[in-house]
């Protein structure tokens, strides 16, 4: 928990950085555009679909129409209110996933700004193709939507059981969002395999950090800026757990062949680096000197 508090405070302290402001504006604009399109598309679909002709649905729709004609316009307003409530719920559930996907496109700017201030002197991060970034982000969005759809019966069951409904929502989405932010940051400095092993070592901390991120995303106004703060916070979290577990960044991690060729020339230090790299591949991430 100390790691999260320290990481979050450092992220807040850097909000005046020009790189942060630029990505914040792009993230806000992107989120507004995405959800505006979503609401317009949903309204269009609801108006275009011939509900009365659909099997099993037509008789329900016909009954609703008859009730509206019999009772009056106020029932139509209730239908509009129901549509608004459904769309608001969908926006609430999907906002973390959509904003995370948008920020992932600009993550390198945020991470680079954090490293320039707090971790100066680092070599360039591992190169990632734009197609890789977009593909991973789209996969995350799909998984998050799918998991939340599958969880709808649980949401409905817990709707009248506060605070268990909120605990479940923050735990489920905290796991998904925390994992995604961590992996976006970690693969800049570690191989995907080593990043996965490190995540398994600190899974509870990352899930708690994800829940904190999702909580920020559910607060109006703050939710527009939370993804950028979350990306910066996760850089600090990653660096803290990486240092705690004694895992070198990828550029410090020679390949096995290179380590063997340089072992005689560089002496015991090169041998130690090779040992760390090999143990990282086996899942043993702790530095032997720790």
Backbone as CSV, one residue per row, in Angstrom:
resi,resn,N_x,N_y,N_z,CA_x,CA_y,CA_z,C_x,C_y,C_z
1,UNK,0.830,-1.206,0.000,0.000,0.000,0.000,0.863,1.254,0.000
2,UNK,2.003,1.189,0.687,2.921,2.326,0.714,3.412,2.651,-0.688
3,UNK,3.672,1.607,-1.472,4.129,1.803,-2.848,3.078,2.562,-3.650
4,UNK,1.804,2.209,-3.483,0.737,2.865,-4.227,0.598,4.335,-3.829
5,UNK,0.635,4.608,-2.543,0.492,5.994,-2.076,1.647,6.850,-2.576
6,UNK,2.862,6.324,-2.464,4.030,7.078,-2.930,3.978,7.285,-4.451
7,UNK,3.578,6.250,-5.175,3.507,6.342,-6.639,2.443,7.334,-7.080
8,UNK,1.293,7.312,-6.410,0.211,8.231,-6.767,0.587,9.676,-6.461
9,UNK,1.236,9.908,-5.338,1.636,11.274,-4.982,2.653,11.823,-5.979
10,UNK,3.566,10.976,-6.441,4.538,11.410,-7.443,3.857,11.715,-8.772
11,UNK,2.842,10.925,-9.123,2.110,11.176,-10.362,1.369,12.507,-10.287
12,UNK,0.705,12.779,-9.158,0.001,14.046,-8.982,0.973,15.225,-9.038
13,UNK,2.153,15.054,-8.462,3.128,16.140,-8.417,3.616,16.535,-9.804
14,UNK,3.449,15.653,-10.775,3.979,15.918,-12.115,2.881,16.320,-13.104
15,UNK,1.683,16.597,-12.617,0.571,16.901,-13.526,0.800,18.177,-14.335
16,UNK,1.696,19.040,-13.888,1.977,20.262,-14.645,2.905,20.051,-15.815
17,UNK,3.448,18.860,-15.968,4.352,18.562,-17.075,3.616,18.739,-18.406
18,UNK,4.243,19.434,-19.383,3.580,19.631,-20.681,3.144,18.329,-21.346
19,UNK,3.949,17.267,-21.209,3.587,15.976,-21.808,2.292,15.448,-21.192
20,UNK,2.130,15.647,-19.885,0.909,15.209,-19.209,-0.294,15.982,-19.740
21,UNK,-0.145,17.295,-19.850,-1.278,18.122,-20.293,-1.716,17.755,-21.707
22,UNK,-0.751,17.537,-22.581,-1.087,17.206,-23.969,-1.854,15.892,-24.057
23,UNK,-1.377,14.871,-23.343,-2.037,13.567,-23.393,-3.397,13.639,-22.703
24,UNK,-3.487,14.414,-21.619,-4.779,14.591,-20.948,-5.817,15.146,-21.907
25,UNK,-5.435,16.177,-22.681,-6.383,16.786,-23.619,-6.774,15.791,-24.700
26,UNK,-5.803,15.030,-25.206,-6.121,14.035,-26.224,-6.995,12.925,-25.663
27,UNK,-6.731,12.519,-24.411,-7.539,11.485,-23.778,-8.969,11.938,-23.547
28,UNK,-9.133,13.169,-23.066,-10.478,13.712,-22.837,-11.246,13.813,-24.154
29,UNK,-10.588,14.361,-25.174,-11.234,14.501,-26.476,-11.607,13.136,-27.048
30,UNK,-10.692,12.173,-26.904,-10.965,10.835,-27.428,-12.134,10.170,-26.729
31,UNK,-12.192,10.286,-25.389,-13.284,9.673,-24.634,-14.626,10.304,-24.991
32,UNK,-14.646,11.630,-25.125,-15.893,12.318,-25.480,-16.366,11.877,-26.859
33,UNK,-15.448,11.781,-27.809,-15.810,11.373,-29.170,-16.352,9.946,-29.175
34,UNK,-15.658,9.040,-28.487,-16.057,7.629,-28.479,-17.459,7.461,-27.905
35,UNK,-17.718,8.074,-26.756,-19.018,7.872,-26.120,-20.135,8.665,-26.795
36,UNK,-19.794,9.771,-27.451,-20.802,10.481,-28.247,-21.252,9.611,-29.413
37,UNK,-20.278,8.997,-30.090,-20.605,8.089,-31.198,-21.419,6.900,-30.685
38,UNK,-21.035,6.370,-29.509,-21.755,5.237,-28.941,-23.215,5.578,-28.673
39,UNK,-23.478,6.737,-28.071,-24.850,7.133,-27.753,-25.656,7.391,-29.024
40,UNK,-25.045,8.047,-30.006,-25.747,8.322,-31.260,-26.073,7.014,-31.978
41,UNK,-25.100,6.098,-32.019,-25.306,4.813,-32.693,-26.406,4.013,-32.004
42,UNK,-26.397,4.006,-30.671,-27.421,3.264,-29.936,-28.808,3.842,-30.181
43,UNK,-28.887,5.169,-30.198,-30.185,5.811,-30.456,-30.678,5.477,-31.860
44,UNK,-29.765,5.477,-32.823,-30.136,5.161,-34.204,-30.610,3.716,-34.331
45,UNK,-29.871,2.795,-33.695,-30.225,1.378,-33.767,-31.604,1.132,-33.154
46,UNK,-31.842,1.731,-31.982,-33.134,1.543,-31.314,-34.276,2.068,-32.177
47,UNK,-34.030,3.189,-32.906,-35.085,3.760,-33.732,-35.296,3.029,-35.044
48,UNK,-34.253,2.361,-35.558,-34.330,1.714,-36.866,-34.869,0.292,-36.785
49,UNK,-34.532,-0.433,-35.738,-34.926,-1.847,-35.633,-36.451,-1.968,-35.580
50,UNK,-37.039,-2.809,-36.434,-38.500,-3.027,-36.401,-38.876,-3.962,-35.253
51,UNK,-38.961,-3.421,-34.059,-39.161,-4.242,-32.872,-40.446,-5.073,-32.943
52,UNK,-41.475,-4.508,-33.544,-42.761,-5.215,-33.577,-42.729,-6.448,-34.472
53,UNK,-41.735,-6.539,-35.369,-41.630,-7.685,-36.275,-40.691,-8.773,-35.766
54,UNK,-39.981,-8.497,-34.687,-39.018,-9.464,-34.177,-39.735,-10.599,-33.438
55,UNK,-39.285,-11.854,-33.661,-39.903,-12.975,-32.934,-39.654,-12.869,-31.437
56,UNK,-40.671,-13.231,-30.649,-40.623,-13.236,-29.186,-40.550,-11.842,-28.585
57,UNK,-40.212,-10.846,-29.390,-40.092,-9.483,-28.880,-41.270,-8.633,-29.344
58,UNK,-41.798,-8.995,-30.521,-42.861,-8.197,-31.108,-44.069,-8.049,-30.219
59,UNK,-44.471,-9.161,-29.578,-45.676,-9.069,-28.733,-45.438,-8.208,-27.502
60,UNK,-44.186,-8.232,-26.993,-43.867,-7.357,-25.856,-43.890,-5.904,-26.310
61,UNK,-43.262,-5.653,-27.467,-43.212,-4.291,-27.983,-44.625,-3.780,-28.283
62,UNK,-45.432,-4.670,-28.885,-46.803,-4.272,-29.184,-47.577,-3.924,-27.927
63,UNK,-47.348,-4.684,-26.865,-48.017,-4.397,-25.603,-47.579,-3.076,-25.024
64,UNK,-46.270,-2.758,-25.167,-45.752,-1.481,-24.660,-46.374,-0.329,-25.431
65,UNK,-46.439,-0.485,-26.772,-47.029,0.576,-27.590,-48.492,0.799,-27.208
66,UNK,-49.217,-0.311,-27.023,-50.624,-0.197,-26.634,-50.765,0.494,-25.284
67,UNK,-49.871,0.160,-24.372,-49.923,0.776,-23.045,-49.633,2.265,-23.135
68,UNK,-48.668,2.627,-24.002,-48.337,4.047,-24.162,-49.542,4.811,-24.707
69,UNK,-50.222,4.201,-25.721,-51.386,4.865,-26.305,-52.527,4.974,-25.294
70,UNK,-52.644,3.972,-24.421,-53.746,3.965,-23.458,-53.476,4.897,-22.275
71,UNK,-52.230,4.854,-21.758,-51.913,5.634,-20.556,-51.596,7.080,-20.896
72,UNK,-50.866,7.304,-21.986,-50.509,8.672,-22.314,-49.012,8.835,-22.531
73,UNK,-48.623,10.079,-22.761,-47.230,10.364,-23.109,-46.254,10.104,-21.974
74,UNK,-46.734,10.153,-20.742,-45.782,10.035,-19.626,-45.099,8.675,-19.625
75,UNK,-45.768,7.627,-20.131,-45.130,6.313,-20.201,-44.011,6.314,-21.245
76,UNK,-44.202,7.101,-22.298,-43.140,7.250,-23.285,-41.903,7.884,-22.666
77,UNK,-42.140,8.822,-21.770,-41.008,9.431,-21.073,-40.285,8.402,-20.208
78,UNK,-41.052,7.483,-19.628,-40.423,6.430,-18.827,-39.551,5.520,-19.693
79,UNK,-40.029,5.247,-20.910,-39.226,4.439,-21.834,-37.930,5.162,-22.172
80,UNK,-38.029,6.464,-22.446,-36.828,7.255,-22.732,-35.880,7.257,-21.540
81,UNK,-36.458,7.342,-20.342,-35.650,7.324,-19.129,-34.949,5.979,-18.963
82,UNK,-35.663,4.898,-19.313,-35.059,3.567,-19.231,-33.894,3.445,-20.195
83,UNK,-34.056,3.970,-21.422,-32.965,3.950,-22.409,-31.775,4.741,-21.895
84,UNK,-32.055,5.931,-21.341,-30.987,6.769,-20.802,-30.251,6.052,-19.677
85,UNK,-30.984,5.365,-18.813,-30.378,4.655,-17.684,-29.492,3.511,-18.162
86,UNK,-29.970,2.790,-19.186,-29.179,1.688,-19.729,-27.882,2.208,-20.334
87,UNK,-27.965,3.268,-21.134,-26.775,3.828,-21.767,-25.813,4.396,-20.730
88,UNK,-26.367,4.995,-19.677,-25.512,5.529,-18.617,-24.776,4.396,-17.917
89,UNK,-25.464,3.284,-17.710,-24.832,2.119,-17.080,-23.740,1.544,-17.971
90,UNK,-24.015,1.463,-19.271,-23.016,0.956,-20.218,-21.788,1.864,-20.227
91,UNK,-22.029,3.174,-20.226,-20.916,4.129,-20.190,-20.096,3.953,-18.919
92,UNK,-20.781,3.780,-17.804,-20.106,3.583,-16.519,-19.236,2.332,-16.545
93,UNK,-19.772,1.244,-17.122,-19.043,-0.023,-17.139,-17.860,-0.004,-18.109
94,UNK,-18.020,0.680,-19.230,-17.008,0.619,-20.279,-16.023,1.781,-20.262
95,UNK,-16.309,2.816,-19.482,-15.423,3.987,-19.481,-13.977,3.621,-19.151
96,UNK,-13.710,2.794,-18.123,-12.316,2.436,-17.841,-11.618,1.776,-19.023
97,UNK,-12.305,0.879,-19.715,-11.688,0.171,-20.839,-11.408,1.110,-22.010
98,UNK,-12.369,1.968,-22.335,-12.210,2.862,-23.479,-11.101,3.875,-23.233
99,UNK,-11.110,4.501,-22.070,-10.079,5.497,-21.782,-8.695,4.859,-21.683
100,UNK,-8.617,3.642,-21.155,-7.334,2.942,-21.096,-6.803,2.685,-22.499
101,UNK,-7.685,2.287,-23.408,-7.277,2.040,-24.787,-6.754,3.319,-25.430
102,UNK,-7.425,4.445,-25.189,-6.994,5.714,-25.778,-5.627,6.127,-25.237
103,UNK,-5.466,6.044,-23.919,-4.207,6.460,-23.304,-3.057,5.555,-23.745
104,UNK,-3.346,4.270,-24.004,-2.283,3.347,-24.401,-1.585,3.809,-25.675
105,UNK,-2.302,4.559,-26.516,-1.703,5.055,-27.748,-0.662,6.132,-27.477
106,UNK,-0.770,6.777,-26.307,0.156,7.857,-25.973,0.968,7.536,-24.721
107,UNK,0.968,6.271,-24.331,1.621,5.885,-23.079,3.099,6.241,-23.070
108,UNK,3.764,6.075,-24.201,5.209,6.297,-24.238,5.563,7.730,-23.858
109,UNK,4.702,8.685,-24.214,4.959,10.081,-23.844,4.898,10.259,-22.332
110,UNK,3.886,9.646,-21.704,3.755,9.757,-20.253,4.908,9.060,-19.543
111,UNK,5.170,7.812,-19.931,6.245,7.046,-19.293,7.583,7.740,-19.492
112,UNK,7.807,8.272,-20.685,9.063,8.971,-20.948,9.220,10.207,-20.080
113,UNK,8.124,10.956,-19.893,8.171,12.152,-19.052,8.474,11.787,-17.599
114,UNK,7.870,10.696,-17.110,8.127,10.241,-15.740,9.579,9.808,-15.584
115,UNK,10.087,9.064,-16.547,11.467,8.581,-16.466,12.470,9.727,-16.557
116,UNK,12.157,10.749,-17.353,13.068,11.891,-17.453,13.252,12.595,-16.113
117,UNK,12.178,12.639,-15.320,12.225,13.338,-14.034,12.758,12.447,-12.915
118,UNK,12.283,11.195,-12.854,12.571,10.343,-11.705,13.583,9.228,-11.977
119,UNK,13.763,8.864,-13.240,14.662,7.737,-13.550,15.559,8.115,-14.719
120,UNK,16.214,9.253,-14.574,17.047,9.783,-15.659,18.213,8.840,-15.964
121,UNK,18.658,8.890,-17.205,19.808,8.085,-17.601,19.474,6.721,-18.146
122,UNK,18.174,6.410,-18.243,17.787,5.110,-18.766,18.023,5.043,-20.270
123,UNK,18.400,3.871,-20.784,18.490,3.710,-22.239,17.104,3.731,-22.854
124,UNK,17.010,3.864,-24.180,15.687,3.874,-24.826,14.904,2.605,-24.494
125,UNK,13.589,2.699,-24.387,12.767,1.523,-24.066,12.708,0.549,-25.237
126,UNK,12.198,-0.629,-24.954,12.018,-1.641,-25.996,11.046,-1.123,-27.050
127,UNK,11.447,-1.231,-28.305,10.627,-0.710,-29.397,9.360,-1.546,-29.556
128,UNK,8.219,-0.872,-29.723,6.948,-1.531,-29.966,6.310,-0.947,-31.222
129,UNK,5.837,-1.812,-32.090,5.164,-1.359,-33.297,3.778,-0.820,-32.932
130,UNK,3.316,0.149,-33.729,1.995,0.723,-33.485,0.910,-0.344,-33.609
131,UNK,1.098,-1.272,-34.553,0.114,-2.346,-34.717,0.040,-3.223,-33.472
132,UNK,1.204,-3.432,-32.812,1.227,-4.224,-31.585,0.466,-3.510,-30.478
133,UNK,0.688,-2.192,-30.361,0.025,-1.407,-29.321,-1.485,-1.404,-29.540
134,UNK,-1.907,-1.138,-30.784,-3.338,-1.093,-31.087,-3.966,-2.470,-30.890
135,UNK,-3.255,-3.521,-31.329,-3.785,-4.875,-31.181,-3.992,-5.262,-29.734
136,UNK,-2.998,-4.978,-28.889,-3.119,-5.301,-27.473,-4.228,-4.489,-26.811
137,UNK,-4.339,-3.220,-27.183,-5.378,-2.365,-26.603,-6.770,-2.835,-27.017
138,UNK,-6.900,-3.207,-28.301,-8.198,-3.699,-28.779,-8.560,-5.009,-28.088
139,UNK,-7.568,-5.860,-27.874,-7.817,-7.125,-27.173,-8.275,-6.861,-25.745
140,UNK,-7.634,-5.910,-25.087,-8.025,-5.565,-23.722,-9.452,-5.040,-23.685
141,UNK,-9.797,-4.170,-24.656,-11.145,-3.619,-24.707,-12.158,-4.734,-24.896
142,UNK,-11.858,-5.669,-25.801,-12.767,-6.785,-26.039,-12.948,-7.671,-24.821
143,UNK,-11.832,-7.965,-24.147,-11.902,-8.806,-22.945,-12.711,-8.113,-21.852
144,UNK,-12.473,-6.819,-21.665,-13.181,-6.082,-20.620,-14.681,-6.037,-20.901
145,UNK,-15.043,-5.769,-22.156,-16.471,-5.747,-22.510,-17.086,-7.129,-22.300
146,UNK,-16.379,-8.159,-22.780,-16.900,-9.519,-22.651,-17.071,-9.952,-21.204
147,UNK,-16.063,-9.668,-20.377,-16.129,-10.066,-18.972,-17.261,-9.336,-18.257
148,UNK,-17.420,-8.042,-18.534,-18.489,-7.288,-17.873,-19.868,-7.722,-18.349
149,UNK,-19.987,-8.131,-19.613,-21.267,-8.656,-20.094,-21.587,-9.973,-19.389
150,UNK,-20.576,-10.836,-19.286,-20.792,-12.106,-18.590,-21.125,-11.892,-17.113
151,UNK,-20.619,-10.788,-16.564,-20.849,-10.516,-15.143,-22.160,-9.791,-14.882
152,UNK,-22.919,-9.461,-15.940,-24.184,-8.728,-15.748,-25.145,-9.432,-14.794
153,UNK,-25.307,-10.770,-14.875,-26.194,-11.425,-13.892,-25.737,-11.221,-12.452
154,UNK,-24.412,-11.204,-12.249,-23.900,-10.980,-10.887,-24.161,-9.547,-10.467
155,UNK,-23.941,-8.596,-11.417,-24.253,-7.190,-11.113,-25.725,-7.049,-10.712
156,UNK,-26.607,-7.713,-11.474,-28.038,-7.628,-11.180,-28.360,-8.244,-9.821
157,UNK,-27.709,-9.365,-9.517,-27.949,-10.041,-8.245,-27.486,-9.192,-7.066
158,UNK,-26.375,-8.491,-7.256,-25.803,-7.696,-6.164,-26.314,-6.253,-6.142
159,UNK,-27.205,-5.928,-7.086,-27.671,-4.550,-7.198,-28.267,-4.028,-5.901
160,UNK,-28.967,-4.906,-5.196,-29.630,-4.484,-3.960,-28.868,-4.955,-2.719
161,UNK,-27.586,-5.249,-2.908,-26.760,-5.701,-1.784,-25.503,-4.846,-1.646
162,UNK,-25.684,-3.541,-1.477,-24.497,-2.716,-1.238,-23.892,-3.072,0.116
163,UNK,-22.571,-3.007,0.281,-21.588,-2.541,-0.698,-20.992,-3.664,-1.542
164,UNK,-21.582,-4.882,-1.502,-20.991,-5.997,-2.227,-20.974,-5.749,-3.733
165,UNK,-21.977,-5.023,-4.250,-21.987,-4.734,-5.681,-20.793,-3.870,-6.087
166,UNK,-20.482,-2.861,-5.249,-19.331,-2.007,-5.539,-18.017,-2.755,-5.363
167,UNK,-17.943,-3.590,-4.339,-16.721,-4.382,-4.115,-16.449,-5.280,-5.312
168,UNK,-17.497,-5.929,-5.819,-17.325,-6.819,-6.973,-16.909,-6.028,-8.205
169,UNK,-17.562,-4.882,-8.432,-17.240,-4.059,-9.605,-15.791,-3.597,-9.566
170,UNK,-15.359,-3.073,-8.430,-13.993,-2.555,-8.340,-12.957,-3.677,-8.358
171,UNK,-13.298,-4.822,-7.782,-12.351,-5.944,-7.811,-12.192,-6.464,-9.234
172,UNK,-13.302,-6.703,-9.933,-13.233,-7.262,-11.283,-12.527,-6.311,-12.239
173,UNK,-12.969,-5.072,-12.284,-12.376,-4.113,-13.209,-11.010,-3.638,-12.732
174,UNK,-10.784,-3.662,-11.416,-9.455,-3.338,-10.905,-8.429,-4.345,-11.378
175,UNK,-8.817,-5.618,-11.392,-7.906,-6.654,-11.894,-7.605,-6.432,-13.375
176,UNK,-8.650,-6.172,-14.174,-8.469,-6.001,-15.613,-7.664,-4.747,-15.940
177,UNK,-8.050,-3.619,-15.343,-7.389,-2.353,-15.643,-5.975,-2.324,-15.068
178,UNK,-5.806,-2.814,-13.840,-4.467,-2.840,-13.251,-3.515,-3.690,-14.064
179,UNK,-3.995,-4.838,-14.501,-3.166,-5.721,-15.329,-2.777,-5.041,-16.632
180,UNK,-3.750,-4.359,-17.276,-3.456,-3.726,-18.557,-2.468,-2.577,-18.408
181,UNK,-2.660,-1.713,-17.418,-1.734,-0.602,-17.217,-0.341,-1.120,-16.868
182,UNK,-0.283,-2.134,-16.024,1.015,-2.697,-15.669,1.726,-3.242,-16.905
183,UNK,1.016,-4.013,-17.718,1.649,-4.637,-18.872,2.070,-3.596,-19.906
184,UNK,1.276,-2.537,-20.073,1.655,-1.473,-21.002,2.973,-0.829,-20.580
185,UNK,3.155,-0.678,-19.269,4.377,-0.065,-18.756,5.528,-1.065,-18.746
186,UNK,5.265,-2.278,-18.289,6.332,-3.260,-18.080,6.988,-3.694,-19.372
187,UNK,6.203,-3.873,-20.449,6.803,-4.383,-21.689,7.692,-3.352,-22.370
188,UNK,7.691,-2.118,-21.869,8.646,-1.140,-22.387,10.061,-1.461,-21.917
189,UNK,10.163,-2.137,-20.773,11.478,-2.360,-20.163,11.821,-3.828,-19.973
190,UNK,10.840,-4.713,-20.088,11.073,-6.142,-19.891,10.510,-6.923,-21.063
191,UNK,11.022,-8.121,-21.251,10.412,-9.014,-22.222,9.025,-9.390,-21.707
192,UNK,8.085,-9.702,-22.590,6.734,-10.066,-22.136,6.734,-11.206,-21.116
193,UNK,7.643,-12.183,-21.291,7.684,-13.315,-20.366,8.106,-12.877,-18.968
194,UNK,9.168,-12.071,-18.891,9.637,-11.605,-17.587,8.614,-10.675,-16.940
195,UNK,7.953,-9.844,-17.764,6.911,-8.960,-17.234,5.772,-9.774,-16.624
196,UNK,5.429,-10.890,-17.267,4.369,-11.760,-16.746,4.774,-12.377,-15.411
197,UNK,6.014,-12.850,-15.320,6.477,-13.451,-14.068,6.480,-12.434,-12.929
198,UNK,6.895,-11.214,-13.244,6.915,-10.176,-12.217,5.501,-9.811,-11.785
199,UNK,4.570,-9.784,-12.741,3.180,-9.477,-12.382,2.600,-10.523,-11.444
200,UNK,2.950,-11.775,-11.666,2.444,-12.831,-10.795,2.983,-12.665,-9.379
201,UNK,4.193,-12.119,-9.256,4.772,-11.904,-7.925,4.079,-10.795,-7.155
202,UNK,3.523,-9.826,-7.892,2.926,-8.665,-7.207,1.492,-8.447,-7.682
203,UNK,0.775,-9.540,-7.942,-0.571,-9.458,-8.479,-1.547,-8.710,-7.591
204,UNK,-1.477,-8.933,-6.279,-2.410,-8.270,-5.364,-2.207,-6.754,-5.372
205,UNK,-0.943,-6.329,-5.403,-0.645,-4.899,-5.423,-1.159,-4.260,-6.716
206,UNK,-0.978,-4.932,-7.840,-1.421,-4.393,-9.125,-2.942,-4.336,-9.197
207,UNK,-3.619,-5.360,-8.667,-5.081,-5.344,-8.647,-5.595,-4.206,-7.766
208,UNK,-4.961,-3.988,-6.623,-5.351,-2.890,-5.744,-5.122,-1.549,-6.439
209,UNK,-3.995,-1.437,-7.143,-3.741,-0.221,-7.909,-4.782,-0.034,-9.004
210,UNK,-5.174,-1.142,-9.661,-6.210,-1.066,-10.679,-7.541,-0.624,-10.109
211,UNK,-7.896,-1.120,-8.924,-9.141,-0.708,-8.270,-9.110,0.785,-7.957
212,UNK,-7.953,1.277,-7.561,-7.797,2.711,-7.289,-7.999,3.515,-8.569
213,UNK,-7.472,2.990,-9.685,-7.636,3.653,-10.976,-9.113,3.677,-11.379
214,UNK,-9.783,2.528,-11.258,-11.192,2.445,-11.631,-12.040,3.370,-10.759
215,UNK,-11.704,3.466,-9.479,-12.427,4.374,-8.587,-12.315,5.806,-9.097
216,UNK,-11.119,6.200,-9.499,-10.940,7.548,-10.051,-11.725,7.748,-11.323
217,UNK,-11.877,6.664,-12.110,-12.612,6.760,-13.370,-14.120,6.854,-13.172
218,UNK,-14.596,6.587,-11.980,-16.033,6.672,-11.716,-16.433,8.000,-11.071
219,UNK,-15.476,8.875,-10.861,-15.759,10.193,-10.286,-15.827,11.215,-11.413
220,UNK,-16.976,11.881,-11.595,-17.098,12.864,-12.679,-15.993,13.909,-12.639
221,UNK,-15.584,14.358,-13.791,-14.508,15.315,-14.020,-13.139,14.657,-13.793
222,UNK,-12.945,14.081,-12.602,-11.673,13.421,-12.337,-11.451,12.258,-13.302
223,UNK,-12.549,11.601,-13.718,-12.390,10.443,-14.593,-11.795,10.800,-15.953
224,UNK,-11.872,12.071,-16.337,-11.294,12.486,-17.607,-9.771,12.523,-17.553
225,UNK,-9.228,12.702,-16.352,-7.782,12.833,-16.206,-7.132,11.615,-15.555
226,UNK,-7.964,10.738,-15.008,-7.439,9.581,-14.289,-6.522,8.695,-15.127
227,UNK,-6.837,8.389,-16.402,-5.960,7.486,-17.156,-4.516,7.963,-17.252
228,UNK,-4.316,9.269,-17.422,-2.954,9.800,-17.511,-2.244,9.663,-16.168
229,UNK,-2.940,10.011,-15.088,-2.364,9.849,-13.754,-2.085,8.378,-13.471
230,UNK,-2.982,7.505,-13.937,-2.811,6.078,-13.714,-1.571,5.553,-14.431
231,UNK,-1.355,6.008,-15.665,-0.180,5.573,-16.412,1.100,6.008,-15.695
232,UNK,1.118,7.252,-15.214,2.297,7.740,-14.492,2.488,6.973,-13.183
233,UNK,1.386,6.745,-12.460,1.472,5.994,-11.205,2.018,4.592,-11.434
234,UNK,1.564,3.939,-12.510,1.989,2.566,-12.751,3.463,2.479,-13.134
235,UNK,4.009,3.538,-13.724,5.452,3.555,-13.990,6.213,3.462,-12.668
236,UNK,5.767,4.241,-11.674,6.425,4.210,-10.362,6.202,2.864,-9.671
237,UNK,4.996,2.316,-9.790,4.720,1.003,-9.189,5.622,-0.052,-9.809
238,UNK,5.708,-0.040,-11.125,6.559,-1.009,-11.824,8.008,-0.901,-11.376
239,UNK,8.522,0.324,-11.314,9.916,0.509,-10.925,10.149,0.053,-9.480
240,UNK,9.162,0.279,-8.617,9.307,-0.117,-7.215,9.337,-1.638,-7.075
241,UNK,8.415,-2.338,-7.732,8.385,-3.799,-7.598,9.546,-4.435,-8.347
242,UNK,9.968,-3.815,-9.452,11.121,-4.340,-10.188,12.386,-4.257,-9.336
243,UNK,12.557,-3.125,-8.653,13.719,-2.967,-7.782,13.628,-3.905,-6.581
244,UNK,12.426,-4.063,-6.040,12.245,-4.945,-4.884,12.580,-6.389,-5.214
245,UNK,12.221,-6.816,-6.417,12.472,-8.197,-6.826,13.833,-8.387,-7.478
246,UNK,14.576,-7.296,-7.665,15.914,-7.406,-8.241,15.931,-7.772,-9.711
247,UNK,14.960,-7.260,-10.483,14.880,-7.580,-11.905,15.485,-6.440,-12.721
248,UNK,16.531,-6.712,-13.515,17.123,-5.650,-14.340,16.242,-5.340,-15.536
249,UNK,16.316,-4.099,-16.035,15.561,-3.762,-17.232,16.163,-4.507,-18.417
250,UNK,15.373,-4.633,-19.481,15.753,-5.496,-20.587,17.079,-5.097,-21.210
251,UNK,17.336,-3.805,-21.334,18.589,-3.367,-21.946,19.788,-3.714,-21.087
252,UNK,19.554,-3.967,-19.770,20.631,-4.397,-18.881,20.760,-5.910,-18.856
253,UNK,19.862,-6.610,-19.586,19.766,-8.051,-19.493,20.357,-8.691,-20.744
254,UNK,21.612,-9.087,-20.745,22.223,-9.653,-21.940,21.617,-11.003,-22.274
255,UNK,21.680,-11.365,-23.574,21.257,-12.691,-23.955,22.251,-13.707,-23.429
256,UNK,21.861,-14.957,-23.406,22.721,-15.982,-22.832,24.034,-16.097,-23.594
257,UNK,23.968,-16.072,-24.952,25.186,-16.200,-25.742,26.107,-15.019,-25.518
258,UNK,25.516,-13.804,-25.500,26.336,-12.617,-25.297,26.964,-12.633,-23.916
259,UNK,26.201,-13.103,-22.936,26.731,-13.150,-21.575,27.901,-14.128,-21.492
260,UNK,27.751,-15.269,-22.173,28.832,-16.252,-22.139,30.078,-15.726,-22.831
261,UNK,29.902,-14.980,-23.960,31.064,-14.450,-24.664,31.756,-13.378,-23.854
262,UNK,30.942,-12.602,-23.063,31.546,-11.506,-22.318,31.945,-11.863,-20.910
263,UNK,31.650,-13.077,-20.468,31.907,-13.445,-19.084,33.396,-13.391,-18.758
264,UNK,34.242,-13.902,-19.669,35.680,-13.933,-19.389,36.278,-12.530,-19.434
265,UNK,35.735,-11.688,-20.352,36.298,-10.348,-20.481,35.852,-9.438,-19.354
266,UNK,34.600,-9.580,-18.923,34.056,-8.651,-17.921,34.183,-9.158,-16.501
267,UNK,34.522,-10.411,-16.306,34.741,-10.926,-14.969,33.463,-11.310,-14.268
268,UNK,33.486,-11.352,-12.924,32.349,-11.836,-12.136,31.072,-11.041,-12.355
269,UNK,31.180,-9.736,-12.652,29.963,-8.921,-12.795,29.125,-9.382,-13.976
270,UNK,29.789,-9.715,-15.093,29.046,-10.201,-16.254,28.407,-11.539,-15.950
271,UNK,29.128,-12.377,-15.206,28.578,-13.674,-14.828,27.342,-13.508,-13.975
272,UNK,27.358,-12.523,-13.093,26.197,-12.282,-12.235,25.006,-11.819,-13.054
273,UNK,25.246,-10.932,-14.056,24.152,-10.460,-14.900,23.544,-11.601,-15.682
274,UNK,24.421,-12.504,-16.183,23.909,-13.654,-16.923,23.051,-14.525,-16.031
275,UNK,23.468,-14.689,-14.769,22.712,-15.522,-13.839,21.341,-14.925,-13.572
276,UNK,21.272,-13.582,-13.439,19.995,-12.925,-13.205,19.075,-13.133,-14.399
277,UNK,19.638,-12.987,-15.626,18.823,-13.157,-16.830,18.271,-14.570,-16.918
278,UNK,19.142,-15.576,-16.617,18.679,-16.953,-16.710,17.635,-17.253,-15.643
279,UNK,17.813,-16.730,-14.420,16.843,-16.983,-13.368,15.523,-16.280,-13.673
280,UNK,15.572,-15.114,-14.357,14.346,-14.422,-14.726,13.535,-15.272,-15.675
281,UNK,14.212,-15.946,-16.612,13.504,-16.803,-17.543,12.877,-17.992,-16.868
282,UNK,13.477,-18.467,-15.744,12.920,-19.624,-15.031,11.845,-19.204,-14.044
283,UNK,11.692,-17.906,-13.798,10.678,-17.448,-12.870,11.271,-17.019,-11.533
284,UNK,12.580,-17.192,-11.322,13.232,-16.771,-10.088,13.726,-15.349,-10.297
285,UNK,12.966,-14.372,-9.809,13.262,-12.983,-10.122,14.060,-12.263,-9.054
286,UNK,14.251,-12.881,-7.921,14.890,-12.165,-6.832,16.399,-12.153,-6.998
287,UNK,16.974,-10.964,-6.790,18.412,-10.791,-6.861,19.076,-11.601,-5.744
288,UNK,20.109,-12.424,-6.031,20.727,-13.219,-4.988,21.368,-12.398,-3.881
289,UNK,21.664,-11.127,-4.173,22.276,-10.277,-3.142,21.258,-9.668,-2.221
290,UNK,19.925,-9.798,-2.598,18.880,-9.171,-1.776,18.654,-9.931,-0.487
